[in-house]
Amino acid sequence: MTIQNSYGSVDIQFDYIPHNSRNVLLTTNILALPTFELKTADSVWHALSVRVATKTVSTVTYFVCTTELDGIVIDKTNYPVSTNYCFQRQHIRIFIHNCDIAIYVGGKWVYSNILGFVDYVTDLVTCVLKVTGGTRTLWNIKRVELHDYRDAVYVDYEATADSAIQSVIQERPVQVFSEPGRLLSFTYHCIKDIVNAHHIREFQSSIVSNSNMSSDGMIYYTNVSINTSQFTADEVGLVTRLYRLSNLETGAVRATQILQQLALERRYPISIVMRPDPRLVIADQLDIDVIVTGTLRHIEVSCIIEDVSISFSDGEYVMSIRGRTLKENYE
């Protein structure tokens, strides 16, 4: 049985200089049905794409925004910019949330459309930006990672900073770690830099149990869904777990994927003692490729750093690192 996922989101932003003979097309693997079309078991779903263009009529320049299904325009709106418009760099935001589509130009809302039905077949959604009709440079392309849509976030005036942050994060498995310069980083599964390990004095790896692990995750959120992890099934076997993410909507499936991935990686913790390397920070990937003297054991593994400390004591300078084993091609 195929489960259709009607909850999802895409938030793409970029800068470009408009041109009447050039337009920007965002193609996705989101499947959709037009407004007012009845959904049946025999309905033919279409790939969703959104186009942003401009045109000038009688000295008035318009932004032309369209919604396309399998390349066929199903909705188009013209938004007047100004008379004798000087084409200059503009910030574009294309925001898709469930059945809703919105486009912003220079911080102004210029377009909206509502689809009949949608199916977010993958999470994350596959998106491609391309320029048609010629060439054009796109700057500052950004895809928002936490893509749940909410009109507002309510924070108590007397709440601490940590409490306010949790009001935004909610049940998402967001990792929070410190950065150089007294900064904080927030991410799902970011890998910062890839560094090769050197002068390793001690290496220890183990296998531990992790209660968050599952090969078949049942997700309780605004809707009910499932997410399977073939890698967990291959390494551990059949493990079923319920993930309660009742405050989430579009990001619940993605959050479950991250929870399953982190749980599998943390099943294989790594501890390393090595020569101090000031380049290393939390969330770096430390690639280890060494041969142990005496046993000639070849160790080749990638460690995602989760804790790092440097010790200076009685002429002994060491860096202690703890992390999880990177599982490549998990998704």
Secondary structure, 3 states (H helix, E strand, C coil): CCCCCCCCEEEEEEEECCECCEEEEEEEEEEEECCCCCCCCCCCCEEEEEEEEEEEECCEEEEEEEEEECCEEEEEEEEEEEECCCCCCEEEEEEEECCEEEEEECCEEEEEEECCEEECCCCCCCEEEEEECCCCCCEEEEECCCCCCCCCCCCCCCCCHHHHHHHHHCCCCCEEEEECCCEEEEECCCCCCEEECCCEEEEEECCCCCCCCCCEEEEECCCEEEEECHHHHHHCCCCEEEEECCCCCCCHHHHHHHHHHHHHHCCCEEEEEECCCCCCCCCCEEEEEEECCCCCCEEEEEEEEEEEEEEEECCEEEEEEEEEECCCCCC
